[in-house]
Amino acid sequence: MTTSPTFGVQLSDFGWKNRPLLIFAKDHQSPDFTDALNELARRKCELNDRDMIVGVIVSQGRSTLGGREISGLEAAAIRREYGITNDQFSILLIGKDGGEKLRLHETPDLDTVFALIDSMPMRQREMAANSSGCDEDLR
């Protein structure tokens, strides 16, 4: 008897710990998709500093959430939850509280995304309590 793999990760697993940035695309070859992933890879320290995780939700191919693979059913459920069609490119920022904070349909300007996060009261408290290690990486 063959069983399907258990993926065991859901968006709700990240509540109050992380700020998911969800990237929706038809597949991994979409130019907007590859541009967004390249920019995110370049700014990894700043993502980590803001407790962000990246979710890659594609209708054709492997979807991941926080670096862990999710099932096609879970990817479809996330698409339905946020009203994203199978061929639509979109980026959603979800807050630690689980609420949608930003929705874009193009590769994001990460400075704008980071500024939005940094203006949030919870992030203000985090910045007051901890100093960023990203500045050291820029030297």
C-alpha positions in Angstrom: 0.0 0.0 0.0 1.4 3.3 -1.1 0.8 6.4 0.9 1.3 10.0 -0.1 4.0 12.0 1.7 3.0 14.1 4.8 4.3 17.6 4.5 3.4 18.8 7.9 3.8 22.6 7.4 1.0 25.1 7.2 0.9 28.9 7.1 -0.6 29.0 10.6 2.5 27.3 11.9 4.3 30.7 11.5 1.8 32.8 13.4 3.3 35.2 16.0 6.8 34.0 15.0 7.3 35.1 11.4 6.1 37.4 8.7 5.4 35.3 5.6 6.1 36.8 2.2 4.1 34.7 -0.2 5.1 34.6 -3.9 2.4 33.3 -6.2 3.2 32.3 -9.8 2.1 29.8 -12.4 5.5 28.1 -12.4 9.2 28.6 -11.5 10.0 30.0 -15.0 7.9 33.2 -14.7 10.3 36.3 -15.2 8.6 38.1 -12.3 9.0 35.1 -10.1 12.7 34.7 -10.8 13.3 38.4 -10.4 11.6 38.4 -7.0 13.5 35.3 -5.8 16.8 36.8 -6.9 16.1 40.1 -5.1 15.1 38.2 -1.9 18.2 36.1 -2.0 20.3 39.3 -2.2 18.6 40.7 0.9 18.5 37.6 3.0 19.9 39.3 6.1 17.2 41.9 6.1 14.5 39.3 5.7 15.9 37.3 8.6 16.3 40.5 10.7 12.5 41.1 10.3 11.6 37.4 11.0 10.4 36.9 7.5 10.0 33.6 5.8 9.3 33.1 2.1 6.5 31.1 0.7 6.7 30.0 -3.0 3.2 29.0 -4.2 3.1 27.8 -7.8 0.3 26.0 -9.6 2.8 23.9 -11.6 5.8 22.6 -9.7 7.1 22.4 -6.2 5.7 24.9 -3.6 7.5 25.7 -0.4 6.7 27.5 2.8 9.7 28.6 5.0 11.9 26.4 2.9 9.8 23.3 3.5 7.8 21.6 0.7 4.1 21.8 0.9 1.6 19.6 -0.8 -0.3 20.7 -3.9 -3.5 20.6 -1.9 -2.0 23.0 0.7 -0.8 25.3 -2.1 -4.2 25.3 -3.7 -5.8 26.0 -0.3 -3.5 29.0 0.2 -4.4 30.3 -3.3 -8.1 30.0 -2.5 -7.7 31.7 0.9 -6.2 34.8 -0.7 -8.1 34.7 -4.0 -5.1 34.2 -6.3 -5.8 32.4 -9.6 -3.5 29.6 -10.9 -1.8 31.8 -13.5 -1.6 35.1 -11.5 1.7 36.6 -10.2 1.2 38.2 -6.8 3.1 38.8 -3.7 1.5 39.0 -0.3 3.0 40.1 3.0 1.4 38.5 6.0 1.9 39.9 9.4 2.8 37.9 12.5 -0.8 38.3 13.5 -1.9 36.5 10.4 -3.4 39.5 8.7 -2.6 40.5 5.1 -0.5 43.7 5.2 0.5 44.2 1.5 -0.6 42.8 -1.9 1.4 43.4 -5.1 1.2 42.2 -8.6 4.8 43.0 -9.6 8.2 42.3 -8.3 8.4 44.3 -5.0 10.6 47.1 -4.1 12.0 45.5 -0.9 12.9 48.9 0.5 9.2 49.8 0.5 8.2 46.4 2.0 10.9 46.7 4.7 9.7 50.3 5.5 6.1 49.1 5.8 7.2 46.4 8.2 9.5 48.7 10.2 6.5 51.1 10.7 4.4 48.4 12.4 4.1 48.7 16.2 5.3 45.1 16.8 8.4 45.7 14.7 9.0 49.0 16.5 9.1 47.0 19.7 11.4 44.4 18.2 13.9 47.1 16.9 13.9 48.7 20.3 14.8 45.4 22.0 17.3 44.1 19.4 19.9 45.7 17.2 20.2 44.5 13.6 23.2 42.5 12.5 22.7 43.4 8.9 24.8 46.6 9.1 27.9 44.6 10.0 27.4 42.5 6.8 27.6 45.7 4.7 31.1 46.6 5.7 
